Amino acid sequence: MNELIQDYLPRMRSSADGLVWAAGQIPRGRSRVIPLPSLGEWPAARIVFQVMWEEREAILPLLRGWHDDDGVIDIPDEAQAELAWRANQLELPQAVAGFQQARQDVLGLLAGLTDDALWSAQRNTPWGQVSLAWLVGRAYQQTLAYTVRLLDMALYWDLLLEAQKQARLAQAESDNDND
């Protein structure tokens, strides 16, 4: 194993652990509730499903087929992710378990690569011509971005609800004063 791979593996493990931890911070009754608009449009279970789906349906097939000579690696698009979500409607714990398994599979494939393999070839992907290093970096970035969204929900949902309540009370009080 090479230096870059040795750097990627703990980052990928740590980002997965962070996402799982953040998902665990979501109150049980809110995991499938659409959040306030400032917190996004997907419930927590849908967010974790998305990162699981991306790892399983995009990252893994691309990693597995990267050095095949047959050209294009066909992966599903976002519309198919939405259809899969609607068909499965996983609960948060099942989505988390699916993500953890997919990430373990990704880590297993990465552990068998060399630094040269990360940069030696570029492939046509839904994101354009990219290297394997770029693909792994994107998986890492997506995991961090989804972790932030989950933490925003866990940390700010109640505060935003309270602020909205206070604003409504202040508006009602102001309306009463004007009468």
Beta strands, then each sheet from edge to edge (+ up, - down):
strand 1: 122-125
strand 2: 128-131
sheet 1: 1+ 2-
end
